[in-house]
Structure formats: C-alpha cells, structure tokens
C-alpha cells in the first residue's frame, strides 16, 4: 500500500488525525494566500484565522458525521432543509459575531470597525467562504466513502467467486473419484495384475486433489501430469480397444492455470464415448502453448446416440467447468464445439494466468 493510499484510506487513529490536520492546515494556508493579495498579513490576522477554524470545522463535521448519514436514509428531507438553513445562520451570523465581538476584542483591543458588520452582502460572503471549505470536506468524505464501498463490493464479489469456484470443484471431485474407483474395482475383480499400476495412478490423482486443488493457480505441468495419470488409468481398463494420442507442444513452464480446467474435458471424452460406442475408439488430445495462450483440443469418435454429445450438454462436469471458465476468464476464453459427422471436437483457448489477474 502506497503512502498516499495509506493516508487516504487507513482507519488507524494516528493516520486519521494526521489526515484531518493536513486538510485544515491546507485550508489555512490557502486562506492566508488569498487574503494576502489585498491585506497585509500580521500576527493578529493569522490568529483570527486560526481561532475561526474550530467553528468552521465544527460545522463541517456536523454535516459529515450527523446530517448526511442521518438524512441520506430518510425520505423526508424537510428537516434536512431546516438544518441547512440553521447552519447557514450559524455560519453567517454566529461565526461573524464571534469574530468581531468576541475574538476581535481579545486579540486586538484597539480594533475599530469602520463598516457595517451585519451588512447582508458581508454576511452572505461569510456564508459562502465557509461553505466552500465545508463543501470540499463533504465532497472528499463522500468520494472516500464511495471508493471504500466499491472496494468492499469488489472484495465481496471476489470472495463469492472464490467460494463458488471451490463449490464447483468440490462437486467434481466425488464424480471423478467414483469413476476412478470403478476402474480399480474392475481390475481387482479381473485379477489381471494391473491393479498395482491402477493404485499408483489413483494415488497420484488423489494427491493432486488434496494438494493442488486447494491452490488458486498451479503450473501447467501439474495439470498435464494429472491428465496423463487419468489416461493411463483408462488405458489399463480398456486395453487395446482404446487408442489415445496425447501431444504436448510449446508449453512454457511458467504458465499457470486454475486446477481442473483441462481434466473434465478429457474425462468426459472418455466417459461418454466409451459408454455409448462399441469397438475401437480413438481419442486425440493436444495441449499447446501459443504465446500467452493455452489451447486444448480433444477429438474423439462420436458416440451413439448423438444427443449425449460427449457430455457437454448433459454432464455435470462440463456445466461446472463452463461456469468456472466464466468466473475465471470472463470473455477472454474461447470454447468451441465442432460436431462433425464422425467426430466430436472440443477446442478450448484460455489466457495464461501469468498475464491475467486472479484474486
């Protein structure tokens, strides 16, 4: 936090006092500068200004901390209007009486008033001069309040986004674990000797969920690693029937992304194709880095019946991941589906989070 930001927004008592003192010192200096154009500044004039400031500050703080908070929430503004009239009288008559009939004799016993103190124009001028600084104080306070409210709302939005992302990921974990445990169960029953490898890959997946999914961002290699473990599990389960080609190209090791961005697309391409298509199945997966952009392309044989469409309309995982993409990237991501005659192709493009702000 910069020094200026600290001075403006900090609520520490010492900083708040310094902020208010600075405001009134600036007002005094400005007033002296204006008065010095037509009047010689001496100790008496300076003291008159200094002893006048507490009354002006009292009016300013009355507006800021009582009138505005109280009547901004009430529809009836009649009382507020009366209060404003009363404050005008206080500034034009009360402060003027204090200056010339109380403060003046104390500071300068020999003062001679060679003008009409209660001339309407002079009283109006007194009111306007006082209202200028009071209006500045009110404007600063309102702008500060608006900025703090905006910052609070933004923080609440980010907290809600983080909570919603966590909820969406938590929804995916049981579904994903269920499929993986089914694979292990199948290999255990068949006693094919592959159960040990399944346990190894499952252990990697569980470690990923426990360790990496708690982080807002992870290196791209970690997501690729979990994709490889998932593919290995499916290959162990389906054997020669499944032909998977995974290509990873031009990946910058510094690229970051939110966990479980790629995996749900991969999972659904396996689950829905294997569940609804017989015979040989080919799945091509390409993960590529292009500058500050990460691209995922998955092409798999079309399933039967076609309305399942790789789970992108029926699977909870894909509906969740769409929502995550919206929360994380807004309009900066691209998700395209090519539903050709023989293949179903999903193309995802996201900016690398090394160049995107994530709270």
C-alpha positions as CSV (number, residue, x, y, z in Angstrom):
1,X,0.0,0.0,0.0
2,X,1.5,3.4,-1.0
3,X,1.9,6.2,1.4
4,X,-0.8,8.2,-0.3
5,X,-3.3,5.3,-0.2
6,X,-2.4,4.8,3.5
7,X,-3.0,8.4,4.3
8,X,-6.4,8.5,2.5
9,X,-7.9,5.1,3.5
10,X,-6.2,4.0,6.7
11,X,-8.5,3.9,9.8
12,X,-5.7,4.0,12.3
13,X,-6.3,6.8,14.8
14,X,-2.9,8.4,14.2
15,X,-3.3,8.4,10.4
16,X,-6.9,9.7,10.6
17,X,-5.8,12.6,12.9
18,X,-2.9,13.4,10.5
19,X,-5.3,13.4,7.6
20,X,-7.7,15.9,9.2
21,X,-4.9,18.1,10.4
22,X,-3.4,18.2,6.9
23,X,-6.8,19.2,5.4
24,X,-7.3,22.1,7.8
25,X,-3.6,23.3,7.6
26,X,-4.0,23.3,3.8
27,X,-7.2,25.4,4.1
28,X,-5.5,27.9,6.4
29,X,-2.6,28.2,4.0
30,X,-4.9,28.7,1.1
31,X,-7.0,31.3,3.0
32,X,-3.8,33.2,4.0
33,X,-2.6,33.2,0.4
34,X,-5.9,34.7,-0.8
35,X,-6.1,37.3,2.0
36,X,-2.5,38.4,1.4
37,X,-3.4,39.7,-2.0
38,X,-5.4,42.7,-0.6
39,X,-4.5,42.7,3.1
40,X,-1.2,42.8,5.0
41,X,-0.8,39.6,7.0
42,X,0.2,40.1,10.6
43,X,0.0,38.1,13.8
44,X,-3.5,39.4,14.6
45,X,-4.9,38.3,11.2
46,X,-3.2,34.9,11.5
47,X,-4.7,34.4,15.0
48,X,-8.1,35.4,13.8
49,X,-8.0,32.8,11.1
50,X,-6.6,30.1,13.4
51,X,-9.3,30.7,16.1
52,X,-12.0,30.8,13.5
53,X,-11.2,27.4,12.1
54,X,-12.6,25.3,15.1
55,X,-16.1,26.8,14.4
56,X,-15.9,26.0,10.7
57,X,-14.6,22.5,11.4
58,X,-17.4,22.0,13.9
59,X,-19.9,22.8,11.1
60,X,-18.1,20.6,8.6
61,X,-18.1,17.6,10.9
62,X,-21.7,18.2,11.9
63,X,-22.6,17.9,8.2
64,X,-20.3,14.9,7.5
65,X,-21.0,12.8,10.6
66,X,-24.5,13.7,11.5
67,X,-26.7,15.3,8.9
68,X,-25.6,13.3,5.8
69,X,-25.7,9.9,7.4
70,X,-29.0,10.6,9.2
71,X,-30.9,12.1,6.3
72,X,-29.5,10.1,3.4
73,X,-31.6,7.2,4.7
74,X,-34.8,9.2,5.2
75,X,-37.2,10.2,2.5
76,X,-38.5,13.3,4.3
77,X,-35.9,16.0,3.5
78,X,-37.9,18.8,5.2
79,X,-35.9,18.6,8.4
80,X,-32.6,18.5,6.5
81,X,-33.6,21.7,4.7
82,X,-34.3,23.3,8.1
83,X,-30.9,22.1,9.4
84,X,-29.2,23.6,6.4
85,X,-30.9,27.0,7.0
86,X,-29.9,26.8,10.6
87,X,-26.3,26.1,9.7
88,X,-26.3,29.0,7.3
89,X,-27.4,31.3,10.1
90,X,-24.7,29.8,12.3
91,X,-22.0,30.5,9.7
92,X,-23.2,33.9,8.6
93,X,-24.3,35.3,12.0
94,X,-22.9,33.2,14.7
95,X,-19.3,33.0,13.3
96,X,-19.4,36.6,12.3
97,X,-20.5,37.7,15.8
98,X,-17.7,35.5,17.3
99,X,-15.1,37.0,15.0
100,X,-15.9,40.7,15.6
101,X,-17.4,40.9,19.1
102,X,-15.6,38.1,21.0
103,X,-12.4,37.2,19.2
104,X,-11.6,40.7,17.9
105,X,-11.5,42.5,21.2
106,X,-9.4,39.7,22.8
107,X,-6.8,39.7,20.0
108,X,-6.9,43.4,19.2
109,X,-8.4,45.6,21.9
110,X,-7.9,48.7,19.8
111,X,-9.8,47.4,16.8
112,X,-12.2,49.8,15.1
113,X,-15.0,48.5,12.9
114,X,-15.3,51.0,10.1
115,X,-18.0,49.0,8.3
116,X,-21.4,47.5,9.0
117,X,-20.8,44.0,10.4
118,X,-24.3,43.0,9.6
119,X,-24.5,44.1,6.0
120,X,-26.4,41.4,4.1
121,X,-23.7,41.2,1.5
122,X,-21.0,40.7,4.1
123,X,-23.0,38.1,5.9
124,X,-23.6,36.2,2.6
125,X,-19.9,36.4,1.8
126,X,-19.1,34.9,5.2
127,X,-21.5,32.0,4.5
128,X,-20.1,31.4,1.0
129,X,-16.5,31.5,2.2
130,X,-17.3,29.0,5.0
131,X,-19.3,26.7,2.7
132,X,-16.5,26.4,0.2
133,X,-14.2,24.6,2.6
134,X,-17.2,22.7,4.2
135,X,-18.3,21.6,0.7
136,X,-14.7,20.4,-0.1
137,X,-14.7,18.4,3.2
138,X,-18.1,16.9,2.4
139,X,-17.0,16.0,-1.2
140,X,-13.8,14.4,0.0
141,X,-15.7,12.3,2.6
142,X,-18.4,11.2,0.0
143,X,-15.8,10.2,-2.5
144,X,-13.8,8.3,0.1
145,X,-17.0,6.5,1.3
146,X,-17.9,5.7,-2.3
147,X,-14.5,4.3,-3.1
148,X,-14.4,2.2,0.1
149,X,-17.9,0.9,-0.6
150,X,-16.8,0.0,-4.2
151,X,-13.7,-1.7,-2.8
152,X,-15.8,-3.6,-0.3
153,X,-18.2,-4.7,-3.0
154,X,-15.3,-5.9,-5.2
155,X,-13.9,-7.8,-2.3
156,X,-17.2,-9.5,-1.7
157,X,-17.5,-10.4,-5.4
158,X,-14.1,-11.9,-5.3
159,X,-14.8,-13.8,-2.1
160,X,-18.1,-15.1,-3.7
161,X,-16.2,-16.1,-6.8
162,X,-13.6,-18.0,-4.8
163,X,-16.3,-19.7,-2.8
164,X,-18.3,-20.6,-5.9
165,X,-15.1,-22.0,-7.6
166,X,-14.4,-24.1,-4.5
167,X,-18.0,-25.4,-4.5
168,X,-17.9,-26.3,-8.2
169,X,-14.6,-28.1,-7.8
170,X,-15.9,-29.9,-4.8
171,X,-18.9,-31.1,-6.9
172,X,-16.5,-32.6,-9.5
173,X,-14.3,-34.5,-7.0
174,X,-16.8,-37.1,-5.9
175,X,-17.9,-37.8,-9.5
176,X,-14.3,-38.1,-10.6
177,X,-13.3,-40.3,-7.7
178,X,-16.3,-42.6,-8.3
179,X,-15.2,-43.3,-11.9
180,X,-11.6,-43.9,-10.9
181,X,-12.6,-46.3,-8.0
182,X,-14.7,-48.2,-10.5
183,X,-11.6,-48.7,-12.6
184,X,-9.7,-50.1,-9.6
185,X,-12.6,-52.3,-8.7
186,X,-12.8,-53.7,-12.2
187,X,-9.1,-54.5,-12.3
188,X,-9.2,-56.1,-8.8
189,X,-12.0,-58.5,-9.8
190,X,-10.3,-59.5,-13.0
191,X,-7.0,-60.0,-11.2
192,X,-5.1,-59.0,-14.3
193,X,-2.1,-57.9,-12.4
194,X,-2.7,-54.2,-13.3
195,X,-4.2,-53.3,-10.0
196,X,-0.8,-52.1,-8.7
197,X,-0.4,-49.7,-11.5
198,X,-4.0,-48.5,-11.1
199,X,-3.3,-47.8,-7.4
200,X,-0.2,-45.8,-8.3
201,X,-2.1,-43.6,-10.8
202,X,-5.0,-43.3,-8.4
203,X,-2.6,-42.2,-5.7
204,X,-1.3,-39.5,-8.0
205,X,-4.8,-38.3,-8.7
206,X,-5.7,-38.2,-5.0
207,X,-2.5,-36.3,-4.2
208,X,-3.4,-33.8,-6.9
209,X,-6.9,-33.3,-5.5
210,X,-5.7,-33.0,-1.9
211,X,-2.7,-30.7,-2.6
212,X,-3.1,-28.9,-5.9
213,X,-6.9,-28.3,-5.9
214,X,-6.6,-26.2,-2.8
215,X,-4.5,-23.7,-4.7
216,X,-5.9,-20.9,-6.9
217,X,-3.2,-21.5,-9.5
218,X,-1.0,-24.3,-10.4
219,X,1.8,-24.8,-13.0
220,X,0.5,-26.2,-16.3
221,X,2.8,-29.2,-15.9
222,X,0.8,-30.3,-12.9
223,X,-2.5,-30.3,-14.9
224,X,-0.8,-32.2,-17.7
225,X,0.5,-34.7,-15.2
226,X,-2.9,-35.5,-13.8
227,X,-4.2,-35.8,-17.4
228,X,-1.5,-38.4,-18.1
229,X,-2.5,-40.3,-15.0
230,X,-6.1,-40.3,-16.0
231,X,-5.3,-41.5,-19.5
232,X,-3.1,-44.3,-18.1
233,X,-5.9,-45.5,-15.9
234,X,-8.3,-45.6,-18.8
235,X,-5.8,-47.4,-21.0
236,X,-5.3,-50.0,-18.2
237,X,-9.0,-50.5,-18.0
238,X,-9.9,-50.7,-21.7
239,X,-6.7,-52.2,-23.2
240,X,-6.4,-52.5,-26.9
241,X,-9.8,-51.1,-27.6
242,X,-8.7,-47.6,-26.7
243,X,-6.3,-45.6,-28.8
244,X,-5.2,-42.3,-27.1
245,X,-2.8,-39.9,-28.6
246,X,-1.6,-37.1,-26.3
247,X,0.5,-34.3,-27.8
248,X,2.0,-31.6,-25.6
249,X,3.7,-28.8,-27.6
250,X,5.4,-25.5,-26.8
251,X,4.5,-25.3,-23.1
252,X,6.1,-22.5,-21.2
253,X,6.9,-23.9,-17.7
254,X,5.9,-20.6,-16.2
255,X,2.3,-20.8,-17.5
256,X,-0.3,-21.1,-14.7
257,X,-3.9,-22.1,-14.7
258,X,-6.6,-22.9,-12.2
259,X,-6.7,-26.6,-11.3
260,X,-9.2,-28.9,-13.0
261,X,-9.5,-26.9,-16.1
262,X,-8.4,-29.4,-18.7
263,X,-9.2,-32.7,-16.9
264,X,-13.0,-32.5,-17.0
265,X,-12.9,-32.2,-20.8
266,X,-10.6,-35.2,-21.0
267,X,-12.7,-37.2,-18.6
268,X,-15.9,-36.6,-20.4
269,X,-14.4,-37.5,-23.8
270,X,-13.5,-40.9,-22.3
271,X,-16.6,-41.5,-20.3
272,X,-19.3,-40.7,-22.8
273,X,-17.6,-42.2,-25.8
274,X,-16.7,-45.4,-24.1
275,X,-20.1,-45.8,-22.6
276,X,-22.0,-45.4,-25.9
277,X,-19.7,-46.6,-28.7
278,X,-18.6,-50.2,-29.4
279,X,-15.4,-51.4,-31.0
280,X,-12.2,-49.4,-31.4
281,X,-12.2,-45.8,-30.1
282,X,-9.7,-43.1,-31.0
283,X,-9.2,-40.0,-28.9
284,X,-6.7,-37.3,-29.9
285,X,-5.7,-34.8,-27.3
286,X,-3.4,-31.7,-28.0
287,X,-2.3,-29.3,-25.3
288,X,-0.4,-26.4,-26.9
289,X,1.1,-23.1,-25.7
290,X,1.0,-20.1,-28.0
291,X,2.5,-17.0,-26.5
292,X,0.4,-16.2,-23.5
293,X,-2.4,-18.5,-24.6
294,X,-3.1,-22.2,-23.6
295,X,-5.0,-24.3,-26.1
296,X,-6.7,-27.7,-25.6
297,X,-8.1,-29.7,-28.5
298,X,-9.8,-33.0,-27.9
299,X,-11.2,-35.0,-30.9
300,X,-13.0,-38.3,-30.2
301,X,-15.2,-40.7,-32.2
302,X,-18.8,-39.6,-32.0
303,X,-20.8,-41.6,-29.5
304,X,-24.2,-43.2,-30.0
305,X,-26.8,-41.8,-29.6
306,X,-25.6,-38.4,-30.7
307,X,-27.7,-36.4,-28.3
308,X,-25.2,-37.3,-25.5
309,X,-22.5,-35.2,-27.2
310,X,-19.5,-36.0,-25.1
311,X,-21.4,-34.9,-22.0
312,X,-21.1,-31.2,-22.9
313,X,-24.9,-30.8,-22.6
314,X,-25.7,-33.4,-20.0
315,X,-22.7,-33.9,-17.8
316,X,-22.4,-32.0,-14.6
317,X,-18.6,-31.8,-15.0
318,X,-18.8,-29.8,-18.2
319,X,-21.6,-27.5,-17.0
320,X,-19.4,-26.8,-13.9
321,X,-16.3,-26.2,-16.0
322,X,-18.2,-23.7,-18.2
323,X,-19.1,-21.8,-15.1
324,X,-15.5,-21.9,-13.8
325,X,-14.3,-20.5,-17.1
326,X,-16.8,-17.7,-16.9
327,X,-15.8,-16.8,-13.4
328,X,-12.0,-17.0,-14.1
329,X,-11.7,-15.5,-17.5
330,X,-15.0,-13.7,-18.3
331,X,-15.0,-13.1,-22.0
332,X,-11.3,-13.8,-22.6
333,X,-11.7,-17.5,-23.1
334,X,-13.0,-19.4,-26.1
335,X,-14.8,-22.7,-26.1
336,X,-15.8,-24.2,-29.4
337,X,-17.5,-27.4,-30.3
338,X,-17.3,-29.0,-33.8
339,X,-20.0,-31.7,-34.1
340,X,-18.9,-33.3,-37.4
341,X,-20.3,-36.5,-38.9
342,X,-17.7,-38.8,-37.4
343,X,-16.0,-36.9,-34.6
344,X,-16.8,-34.6,-31.8
345,X,-14.1,-31.9,-31.4
346,X,-13.7,-29.6,-28.4
347,X,-11.4,-26.6,-28.7
348,X,-10.6,-24.5,-25.6
349,X,-8.4,-21.4,-25.5
350,X,-7.6,-19.6,-22.3
351,X,-5.1,-16.9,-21.4
352,X,-2.2,-18.0,-19.3
353,X,-2.7,-16.7,-15.8
354,X,0.8,-15.3,-15.6
355,X,-0.8,-12.4,-17.6
356,X,-4.3,-12.4,-16.0
357,X,-5.1,-11.0,-12.6
358,X,-6.6,-13.6,-10.3
359,X,-7.8,-12.8,-6.8
